[in-house]
């Protein structure tokens, strides 16, 4: 593969390929890759270095996950991953600012990742998955106790948003802290920052109304909320996902203890 630096289209359909070699990264001009109907079990991270890729077809393989680095391929307009074993799509999908066609039919998805509805999609195929049903589920009104680490992280993240704050000016001098804080998220309701503690919720997005597509179906999209305080406010349409009452706070404590 190393000897084909000018290759633009690569079609490996209908073979018995189990893995793509790391050397695939040398095909730096590749725009279309099709590995339909093979036996791929994973997508090599090296594939994600091919930033000219505009179309990837991985339909009918054995993929159980996609690497988050796939979102480095910002020229992607068409992504076909139907008939695999995907349980979820990695977070950060909004980075694919040009994605117009997505086929995830015939997988095991329960919902779409955060901010999915902000993609400029024109076509979406998603039948044959395990999506959470569109019905409100009761939430557990736990008392939430944040760890000191989480409280400090939220304070620092909030301060960092203000360009004139001391925190914002000093953070670049603490690279390991910056790396740690980079994993934080933002509450879908109050827009406040959080680091490792959130409530996993779901909201139902209308393809027609919210994404301007022809289909009138609604799809579940993941949303993260910073606290029960936010979750318990009236007038929002986020539901507890009911899949895993995701309280990494608790997991954190178990790990630390
Ligand atoms: Zn909030």
Boltz pocket constraint, residues with backbone or C-beta under 6 A from the ligand:
constraints:
  - pocket:
      binder: B
      contacts: [[A, 187], [A, 188], [A, 189], [A, 190], [A, 191], [A, 192], [A, 225], [A, 226], [A, 227], [A, 230]]
      max_distance: 6.0
